[in-house]
């Protein structure tokens, strides 16, 4: 799993697993959400986007949550 620690007021850490195409997003409040079927370019683009939180809400939340 590749880990990215953004400078964000809401998101503490983002992890991406190429093999399962899953993205785990850990928030400062301790909650963790794992999204399935996320393409690798979404992880790359998230790191470049002006606001990681905005990218999460606009793009990543569309992907199915793991239960």
PDB file of N, CA, C and O in Angstrom:
ATOM      1  N   UNK A   1       0.849  -1.174   0.000  1.00  0.00           N
ATOM      2  CA  UNK A   1       0.000   0.000   0.000  1.00  0.00           C
ATOM      3  C   UNK A   1       0.897   1.241   0.000  1.00  0.00           C
ATOM      4  O   UNK A   1       1.877   1.322   0.741  1.00  0.00           O
ATOM      5  N   UNK A   2       0.537   2.190  -0.841  1.00  0.00           N
ATOM      6  CA  UNK A   2       1.236   3.463  -0.917  1.00  0.00           C
ATOM      7  C   UNK A   2       0.491   4.470  -0.055  1.00  0.00           C
ATOM      8  O   UNK A   2      -0.730   4.591  -0.148  1.00  0.00           O
ATOM      9  N   UNK A   3       1.225   5.190   0.781  1.00  0.00           N
ATOM     10  CA  UNK A   3       0.634   6.134   1.726  1.00  0.00           C
ATOM     11  C   UNK A   3       0.969   7.570   1.332  1.00  0.00           C
ATOM     12  O   UNK A   3       2.092   7.878   0.932  1.00  0.00           O
ATOM     13  N   UNK A   4      -0.025   8.431   1.456  1.00  0.00           N
ATOM     14  CA  UNK A   4       0.113   9.858   1.191  1.00  0.00           C
ATOM     15  C   UNK A   4      -0.444  10.596   2.403  1.00  0.00           C
ATOM     16  O   UNK A   4      -1.572  10.343   2.825  1.00  0.00           O
ATOM     17  N   UNK A   5       0.355  11.518   2.966  1.00  0.00           N
ATOM     18  CA  UNK A   5      -0.088  12.306   4.121  1.00  0.00           C
ATOM     19  C   UNK A   5      -0.227  13.761   3.687  1.00  0.00           C
ATOM     20  O   UNK A   5       0.748  14.512   3.671  1.00  0.00           O
ATOM     21  N   UNK A   6      -1.448  14.144   3.337  1.00  0.00           N
ATOM     22  CA  UNK A   6      -1.665  15.499   2.828  1.00  0.00           C
ATOM     23  C   UNK A   6      -1.687  16.549   3.944  1.00  0.00           C
ATOM     24  O   UNK A   6      -1.876  16.237   5.119  1.00  0.00           O
ATOM     25  N   UNK A   7      -1.491  17.785   3.535  1.00  0.00           N
ATOM     26  CA  UNK A   7      -1.698  18.910   4.448  1.00  0.00           C
ATOM     27  C   UNK A   7      -3.165  19.277   4.299  1.00  0.00           C
ATOM     28  O   UNK A   7      -3.548  20.022   3.397  1.00  0.00           O
ATOM     29  N   UNK A   8      -3.972  18.747   5.191  1.00  0.00           N
ATOM     30  CA  UNK A   8      -5.418  18.915   5.101  1.00  0.00           C
ATOM     31  C   UNK A   8      -5.994  19.087   6.492  1.00  0.00           C
ATOM     32  O   UNK A   8      -5.514  18.483   7.451  1.00  0.00           O
ATOM     33  N   UNK A   9      -7.010  19.900   6.599  1.00  0.00           N
ATOM     34  CA  UNK A   9      -7.648  20.107   7.900  1.00  0.00           C
ATOM     35  C   UNK A   9      -8.580  18.955   8.274  1.00  0.00           C
ATOM     36  O   UNK A   9      -8.969  18.831   9.435  1.00  0.00           O
ATOM     37  N   UNK A  10      -8.940  18.118   7.314  1.00  0.00           N
ATOM     38  CA  UNK A  10      -9.871  17.012   7.588  1.00  0.00           C
ATOM     39  C   UNK A  10      -9.249  15.640   7.376  1.00  0.00           C
ATOM     40  O   UNK A  10      -9.533  14.710   8.131  1.00  0.00           O
ATOM     41  N   UNK A  11      -8.407  15.501   6.361  1.00  0.00           N
ATOM     42  CA  UNK A  11      -7.851  14.186   6.013  1.00  0.00           C
ATOM     43  C   UNK A  11      -6.429  14.050   6.544  1.00  0.00           C
ATOM     44  O   UNK A  11      -5.558  14.870   6.252  1.00  0.00           O
ATOM     45  N   UNK A  12      -6.215  13.002   7.325  1.00  0.00           N
ATOM     46  CA  UNK A  12      -4.904  12.758   7.923  1.00  0.00           C
ATOM     47  C   UNK A  12      -3.992  11.960   6.985  1.00  0.00           C
ATOM     48  O   UNK A  12      -2.802  12.251   6.862  1.00  0.00           O
ATOM     49  N   UNK A  13      -4.582  10.933   6.313  1.00  0.00           N
ATOM     50  CA  UNK A  13      -3.754  10.017   5.537  1.00  0.00           C
ATOM     51  C   UNK A  13      -4.596   9.330   4.472  1.00  0.00           C
ATOM     52  O   UNK A  13      -5.776   9.049   4.679  1.00  0.00           O
ATOM     53  N   UNK A  14      -3.971   9.066   3.330  1.00  0.00           N
ATOM     54  CA  UNK A  14      -4.633   8.344   2.246  1.00  0.00           C
ATOM     55  C   UNK A  14      -3.716   7.198   1.843  1.00  0.00           C
ATOM     56  O   UNK A  14      -2.528   7.400   1.593  1.00  0.00           O
ATOM     57  N   UNK A  15      -4.272   6.008   1.782  1.00  0.00           N
ATOM     58  CA  UNK A  15      -3.514   4.845   1.350  1.00  0.00           C
ATOM     59  C   UNK A  15      -4.151   4.258   0.101  1.00  0.00           C
ATOM     60  O   UNK A  15      -5.374   4.204  -0.023  1.00  0.00           O
ATOM     61  N   UNK A  16      -3.295   3.814  -0.830  1.00  0.00           N
ATOM     62  CA  UNK A  16      -3.818   3.208  -2.055  1.00  0.00           C
ATOM     63  C   UNK A  16      -3.130   1.876  -2.297  1.00  0.00           C
ATOM     64  O   UNK A  16      -1.907   1.762  -2.209  1.00  0.00           O
ATOM     65  N   UNK A  17      -3.951   0.856  -2.606  1.00  0.00           N
ATOM     66  CA  UNK A  17      -3.436  -0.478  -2.909  1.00  0.00           C
ATOM     67  C   UNK A  17      -3.713  -0.791  -4.380  1.00  0.00           C
ATOM     68  O   UNK A  17      -4.865  -0.926  -4.791  1.00  0.00           O
ATOM     69  N   UNK A  18      -2.640  -0.904  -5.164  1.00  0.00           N
ATOM     70  CA  UNK A  18      -2.770  -1.172  -6.599  1.00  0.00           C
ATOM     71  C   UNK A  18      -3.440  -2.510  -6.878  1.00  0.00           C
ATOM     72  O   UNK A  18      -4.278  -2.607  -7.774  1.00  0.00           O
ATOM     73  N   UNK A  19      -3.081  -3.539  -6.120  1.00  0.00           N
ATOM     74  CA  UNK A  19      -3.582  -4.889  -6.387  1.00  0.00           C
ATOM     75  C   UNK A  19      -5.104  -4.971  -6.249  1.00  0.00           C
ATOM     76  O   UNK A  19      -5.773  -5.611  -7.060  1.00  0.00           O
ATOM     77  N   UNK A  20      -5.642  -4.323  -5.223  1.00  0.00           N
ATOM     78  CA  UNK A  20      -7.089  -4.389  -4.995  1.00  0.00           C
ATOM     79  C   UNK A  20      -7.826  -3.156  -5.506  1.00  0.00           C
ATOM     80  O   UNK A  20      -9.055  -3.099  -5.466  1.00  0.00           O
ATOM     81  N   UNK A  21      -7.072  -2.174  -5.986  1.00  0.00           N
ATOM     82  CA  UNK A  21      -7.640  -0.894  -6.454  1.00  0.00           C
ATOM     83  C   UNK A  21      -8.538  -0.282  -5.379  1.00  0.00           C
ATOM     84  O   UNK A  21      -9.646   0.180  -5.649  1.00  0.00           O
ATOM     85  N   UNK A  22      -8.021  -0.296  -4.161  1.00  0.00           N
ATOM     86  CA  UNK A  22      -8.778   0.268  -3.043  1.00  0.00           C
ATOM     87  C   UNK A  22      -8.032   1.458  -2.453  1.00  0.00           C
ATOM     88  O   UNK A  22      -6.802   1.506  -2.453  1.00  0.00           O
ATOM     89  N   UNK A  23      -8.803   2.414  -1.951  1.00  0.00           N
ATOM     90  CA  UNK A  23      -8.243   3.602  -1.328  1.00  0.00           C
ATOM     91  C   UNK A  23      -8.831   3.737   0.069  1.00  0.00           C
ATOM     92  O   UNK A  23     -10.049   3.767   0.246  1.00  0.00           O
ATOM     93  N   UNK A  24      -7.941   3.819   1.064  1.00  0.00           N
ATOM     94  CA  UNK A  24      -8.351   4.020   2.451  1.00  0.00           C
ATOM     95  C   UNK A  24      -8.060   5.472   2.818  1.00  0.00           C
ATOM     96  O   UNK A  24      -6.937   5.952   2.659  1.00  0.00           O
ATOM     97  N   UNK A  25      -9.077   6.158   3.307  1.00  0.00           N
ATOM     98  CA  UNK A  25      -8.946   7.563   3.678  1.00  0.00           C
ATOM     99  C   UNK A  25      -9.177   7.684   5.181  1.00  0.00           C
ATOM    100  O   UNK A  25     -10.251   7.359   5.687  1.00  0.00           O
ATOM    101  N   UNK A  26      -8.152   8.155   5.882  1.00  0.00           N
ATOM    102  CA  UNK A  26      -8.233   8.306   7.333  1.00  0.00           C
ATOM    103  C   UNK A  26      -8.377   9.789   7.664  1.00  0.00           C
ATOM    104  O   UNK A  26      -7.595  10.623   7.207  1.00  0.00           O
ATOM    105  N   UNK A  27      -9.384  10.094   8.459  1.00  0.00           N
ATOM    106  CA  UNK A  27      -9.667  11.478   8.829  1.00  0.00           C
ATOM    107  C   UNK A  27      -9.068  11.807  10.198  1.00  0.00           C
ATOM    108  O   UNK A  27      -8.760  10.909  10.981  1.00  0.00           O
ATOM    109  N   UNK A  28      -8.909  13.090  10.476  1.00  0.00           N
ATOM    110  CA  UNK A  28      -8.369  13.522  11.761  1.00  0.00           C
ATOM    111  C   UNK A  28      -9.254  13.094  12.929  1.00  0.00           C
ATOM    112  O   UNK A  28      -8.764  12.962  14.050  1.00  0.00           O
ATOM    113  N   UNK A  29     -10.536  12.877  12.690  1.00  0.00           N
ATOM    114  CA  UNK A  29     -11.437  12.442  13.768  1.00  0.00           C
ATOM    115  C   UNK A  29     -11.329  10.937  14.044  1.00  0.00           C
ATOM    116  O   UNK A  29     -12.019  10.414  14.919  1.00  0.00           O
ATOM    117  N   UNK A  30     -10.463  10.245  13.295  1.00  0.00           N
ATOM    118  CA  UNK A  30     -10.221   8.819  13.519  1.00  0.00           C
ATOM    119  C   UNK A  30     -10.992   7.889  12.606  1.00  0.00           C
ATOM    120  O   UNK A  30     -10.677   6.701  12.538  1.00  0.00           O
ATOM    121  N   UNK A  31     -11.993   8.393  11.903  1.00  0.00           N
ATOM    122  CA  UNK A  31     -12.759   7.538  10.995  1.00  0.00           C
ATOM    123  C   UNK A  31     -11.921   7.172   9.772  1.00  0.00           C
ATOM    124  O   UNK A  31     -11.124   7.971   9.281  1.00  0.00           O
ATOM    125  N   UNK A  32     -12.124   5.940   9.292  1.00  0.00           N
ATOM    126  CA  UNK A  32     -11.442   5.458   8.094  1.00  0.00           C
ATOM    127  C   UNK A  32     -12.494   4.907   7.142  1.00  0.00           C
ATOM    128  O   UNK A  32     -13.339   4.102   7.533  1.00  0.00           O
ATOM    129  N   UNK A  33     -12.434   5.345   5.898  1.00  0.00           N
ATOM    130  CA  UNK A  33     -13.337   4.855   4.859  1.00  0.00           C
ATOM    131  C   UNK A  33     -12.498   4.237   3.754  1.00  0.00           C
ATOM    132  O   UNK A  33     -11.541   4.847   3.277  1.00  0.00           O
ATOM    133  N   UNK A  34     -12.858   3.028   3.348  1.00  0.00           N
ATOM    134  CA  UNK A  34     -12.154   2.346   2.266  1.00  0.00           C
ATOM    135  C   UNK A  34     -13.082   2.274   1.065  1.00  0.00           C
ATOM    136  O   UNK A  34     -14.193   1.751   1.151  1.00  0.00           O
ATOM    137  N   UNK A  35     -12.612   2.806  -0.051  1.00  0.00           N
ATOM    138  CA  UNK A  35     -13.381   2.829  -1.294  1.00  0.00           C
ATOM    139  C   UNK A  35     -12.793   1.808  -2.263  1.00  0.00           C
ATOM    140  O   UNK A  35     -11.573   1.682  -2.375  1.00  0.00           O
ATOM    141  N   UNK A  36     -13.659   1.084  -2.957  1.00  0.00           N
ATOM    142  CA  UNK A  36     -13.257   0.010  -3.852  1.00  0.00           C
ATOM    143  C   UNK A  36     -13.372   0.430  -5.317  1.00  0.00           C
ATOM    144  O   UNK A  36     -14.219   1.245  -5.681  1.00  0.00           O
ATOM    145  N   UNK A  37     -12.499  -0.145  -6.147  1.00  0.00           N
ATOM    146  CA  UNK A  37     -12.560   0.104  -7.584  1.00  0.00           C
ATOM    147  C   UNK A  37     -12.001   1.451  -8.006  1.00  0.00           C
ATOM    148  O   UNK A  37     -12.320   1.943  -9.088  1.00  0.00           O
ATOM    149  N   UNK A  38     -11.180   2.045  -7.172  1.00  0.00           N
ATOM    150  CA  UNK A  38     -10.605   3.355  -7.474  1.00  0.00           C
ATOM    151  C   UNK A  38      -9.411   3.170  -8.426  1.00  0.00           C
ATOM    152  O   UNK A  38      -8.482   2.429  -8.102  1.00  0.00           O
ATOM    153  N   UNK A  39      -9.422   3.823  -9.580  1.00  0.00           N
ATOM    154  CA  UNK A  39      -8.311   3.677 -10.509  1.00  0.00           C
ATOM    155  C   UNK A  39      -7.046   4.356  -9.972  1.00  0.00           C
ATOM    156  O   UNK A  39      -7.135   5.342  -9.240  1.00  0.00           O
ATOM    157  N   UNK A  40      -5.883   3.835 -10.331  1.00  0.00           N
ATOM    158  CA  UNK A  40      -4.629   4.399  -9.804  1.00  0.00           C
ATOM    159  C   UNK A  40      -4.431   5.877 -10.130  1.00  0.00           C
ATOM    160  O   UNK A  40      -3.825   6.607  -9.347  1.00  0.00           O
ATOM    161  N   UNK A  41      -4.938   6.322 -11.278  1.00  0.00           N
ATOM    162  CA  UNK A  41      -4.761   7.735 -11.634  1.00  0.00           C
ATOM    163  C   UNK A  41      -5.525   8.656 -10.689  1.00  0.00           C
ATOM    164  O   UNK A  41      -5.157   9.822 -10.538  1.00  0.00           O
ATOM    165  N   UNK A  42      -6.576   8.156 -10.052  1.00  0.00           N
ATOM    166  CA  UNK A  42      -7.306   8.975  -9.081  1.00  0.00           C
ATOM    167  C   UNK A  42      -6.423   9.262  -7.865  1.00  0.00           C
ATOM    168  O   UNK A  42      -6.448  10.366  -7.321  1.00  0.00           O
ATOM    169  N   UNK A  43      -5.647   8.269  -7.444  1.00  0.00           N
ATOM    170  CA  UNK A  43      -4.728   8.470  -6.315  1.00  0.00           C
ATOM    171  C   UNK A  43      -3.649   9.494  -6.681  1.00  0.00           C
ATOM    172  O   UNK A  43      -3.319  10.367  -5.879  1.00  0.00           O
ATOM    173  N   UNK A  44      -3.109   9.383  -7.879  1.00  0.00           N
ATOM    174  CA  UNK A  44      -2.079  10.323  -8.349  1.00  0.00           C
ATOM    175  C   UNK A  44      -2.662  11.727  -8.445  1.00  0.00           C
ATOM    176  O   UNK A  44      -2.048  12.689  -7.984  1.00  0.00           O
ATOM    177  N   UNK A  45      -3.839  11.846  -9.040  1.00  0.00           N
ATOM    178  CA  UNK A  45      -4.466  13.157  -9.208  1.00  0.00           C
ATOM    179  C   UNK A  45      -4.841  13.786  -7.867  1.00  0.00           C
ATOM    180  O   UNK A  45      -4.779  15.006  -7.717  1.00  0.00           O
ATOM    181  N   UNK A  46      -5.222  12.975  -6.908  1.00  0.00           N
ATOM    182  CA  UNK A  46      -5.577  13.492  -5.590  1.00  0.00           C
ATOM    183  C   UNK A  46      -4.393  14.202  -4.945  1.00  0.00           C
ATOM    184  O   UNK A  46      -4.558  15.229  -4.286  1.00  0.00           O
ATOM    185  N   UNK A  47      -3.201  13.651  -5.140  1.00  0.00           N
ATOM    186  CA  UNK A  47      -1.997  14.236  -4.554  1.00  0.00           C
ATOM    187  C   UNK A  47      -1.640  15.574  -5.193  1.00  0.00           C
ATOM    188  O   UNK A  47      -0.978  16.401  -4.566  1.00  0.00           O
ATOM    189  N   UNK A  48      -2.068  15.792  -6.421  1.00  0.00           N
ATOM    190  CA  UNK A  48      -1.755  17.018  -7.157  1.00  0.00           C
ATOM    191  C   UNK A  48      -2.840  18.082  -7.030  1.00  0.00           C
ATOM    192  O   UNK A  48      -2.597  19.253  -7.324  1.00  0.00           O
ATOM    193  N   UNK A  49      -4.021  17.691  -6.599  1.00  0.00           N
ATOM    194  CA  UNK A  49      -5.166  18.589  -6.584  1.00  0.00           C
ATOM    195  C   UNK A  49      -4.992  19.684  -5.532  1.00  0.00           C
ATOM    196  O   UNK A  49      -4.329  19.470  -4.517  1.00  0.00           O
ATOM    197  N   UNK A  50      -5.575  20.830  -5.765  1.00  0.00           N
ATOM    198  CA  UNK A  50      -5.399  21.976  -4.863  1.00  0.00           C
ATOM    199  C   UNK A  50      -5.956  21.730  -3.462  1.00  0.00           C
ATOM    200  O   UNK A  50      -5.457  22.289  -2.486  1.00  0.00           O
ATOM    201  N   UNK A  51      -6.996  20.889  -3.362  1.00  0.00           N
ATOM    202  CA  UNK A  51      -7.595  20.574  -2.073  1.00  0.00           C
ATOM    203  C   UNK A  51      -7.918  19.085  -2.028  1.00  0.00           C
ATOM    204  O   UNK A  51      -8.769  18.602  -2.775  1.00  0.00           O
ATOM    205  N   UNK A  52      -7.237  18.370  -1.155  1.00  0.00           N
ATOM    206  CA  UNK A  52      -7.447  16.925  -1.035  1.00  0.00           C
ATOM    207  C   UNK A  52      -8.880  16.631  -0.582  1.00  0.00           C
ATOM    208  O   UNK A  52      -9.503  15.689  -1.070  1.00  0.00           O
ATOM    209  N   UNK A  53      -9.394  17.423   0.335  1.00  0.00           N
ATOM    210  CA  UNK A  53     -10.760  17.223   0.809  1.00  0.00           C
ATOM    211  C   UNK A  53     -11.783  17.423  -0.288  1.00  0.00           C
ATOM    212  O   UNK A  53     -12.742  16.659  -0.400  1.00  0.00           O
ATOM    213  N   UNK A  54     -11.582  18.444  -1.094  1.00  0.00           N
ATOM    214  CA  UNK A  54     -12.498  18.703  -2.209  1.00  0.00           C
ATOM    215  C   UNK A  54     -12.443  17.557  -3.219  1.00  0.00           C
ATOM    216  O   UNK A  54     -13.479  17.123  -3.722  1.00  0.00           O
ATOM    217  N   UNK A  55     -11.238  17.068  -3.518  1.00  0.00           N
ATOM    218  CA  UNK A  55     -11.085  15.953  -4.449  1.00  0.00           C
ATOM    219  C   UNK A  55     -11.804  14.718  -3.908  1.00  0.00           C
ATOM    220  O   UNK A  55     -12.478  14.003  -4.651  1.00  0.00           O
ATOM    221  N   UNK A  56     -11.653  14.480  -2.618  1.00  0.00           N
ATOM    222  CA  UNK A  56     -12.324  13.336  -2.000  1.00  0.00           C
ATOM    223  C   UNK A  56     -13.843  13.445  -2.187  1.00  0.00           C
ATOM    224  O   UNK A  56     -14.493  12.491  -2.615  1.00  0.00           O
ATOM    225  N   UNK A  57     -14.387  14.591  -1.869  1.00  0.00           N
ATOM    226  CA  UNK A  57     -15.843  14.763  -1.945  1.00  0.00           C
ATOM    227  C   UNK A  57     -16.371  14.767  -3.380  1.00  0.00           C
ATOM    228  O   UNK A  57     -17.476  14.287  -3.630  1.00  0.00           O
ATOM    229  N   UNK A  58     -15.606  15.294  -4.311  1.00  0.00           N
ATOM    230  CA  UNK A  58     -16.060  15.362  -5.705  1.00  0.00           C
ATOM    231  C   UNK A  58     -15.861  14.056  -6.471  1.00  0.00           C
ATOM    232  O   UNK A  58     -16.693  13.680  -7.298  1.00  0.00           O
ATOM    233  N   UNK A  59     -14.755  13.367  -6.191  1.00  0.00           N
ATOM    234  CA  UNK A  59     -14.373  12.210  -7.012  1.00  0.00           C
ATOM    235  C   UNK A  59     -14.446  10.887  -6.240  1.00  0.00           C
ATOM    236  O   UNK A  59     -15.158   9.973  -6.655  1.00  0.00           O
ATOM    237  N   UNK A  60     -13.744  10.778  -5.161  1.00  0.00           N
ATOM    238  CA  UNK A  60     -13.556   9.485  -4.482  1.00  0.00           C
ATOM    239  C   UNK A  60     -14.842   8.963  -3.845  1.00  0.00           C
ATOM    240  O   UNK A  60     -15.079   7.755  -3.839  1.00  0.00           O
ATOM    241  N   UNK A  61     -15.670   9.852  -3.311  1.00  0.00           N
ATOM    242  CA  UNK A  61     -16.904   9.402  -2.655  1.00  0.00           C
ATOM    243  C   UNK A  61     -17.853   8.684  -3.603  1.00  0.00           C
ATOM    244  O   UNK A  61     -18.785   8.022  -3.147  1.00  0.00           O
ATOM    245  N   UNK A  62     -17.645   8.796  -4.884  1.00  0.00           N
ATOM    246  CA  UNK A  62     -18.491   8.108  -5.864  1.00  0.00           C
ATOM    247  C   UNK A  62     -18.254   6.594  -5.869  1.00  0.00           C
ATOM    248  O   UNK A  62     -19.117   5.821  -6.284  1.00  0.00           O
ATOM    249  N   UNK A  63     -17.085   6.190  -5.407  1.00  0.00           N
ATOM    250  CA  UNK A  63     -16.728   4.770  -5.433  1.00  0.00           C
ATOM    251  C   UNK A  63     -17.312   4.050  -4.224  1.00  0.00           C
ATOM    252  O   UNK A  63     -17.446   4.612  -3.137  1.00  0.00           O
ATOM    253  N   UNK A  64     -17.651   2.796  -4.454  1.00  0.00           N
ATOM    254  CA  UNK A  64     -18.297   1.957  -3.429  1.00  0.00           C
ATOM    255  C   UNK A  64     -17.452   1.862  -2.163  1.00  0.00           C
ATOM    256  O   UNK A  64     -16.229   1.744  -2.222  1.00  0.00           O
ATOM    257  N   UNK A  65     -18.128   1.916  -1.020  1.00  0.00           N
ATOM    258  CA  UNK A  65     -17.461   1.736   0.267  1.00  0.00           C
ATOM    259  C   UNK A  65     -17.365   0.255   0.616  1.00  0.00           C
ATOM    260  O   UNK A  65     -18.299  -0.512   0.383  1.00  0.00           O
ATOM    261  N   UNK A  66     -16.230  -0.135   1.176  1.00  0.00           N
ATOM    262  CA  UNK A  66     -16.078  -1.500   1.689  1.00  0.00           C
ATOM    263  C   UNK A  66     -16.827  -1.570   3.015  1.00  0.00           C
ATOM    264  O   UNK A  66     -16.833  -0.607   3.781  1.00  0.00           O
ATOM    265  N   UNK A  67     -17.442  -2.684   3.276  1.00  0.00           N
ATOM    266  CA  UNK A  67     -18.208  -2.837   4.519  1.00  0.00           C
ATOM    267  C   UNK A  67     -17.377  -3.460   5.605  1.00  0.00           C
ATOM    268  O   UNK A  67     -17.865  -3.661   6.717  1.00  0.00           O
TER     269      UNK A  67
END
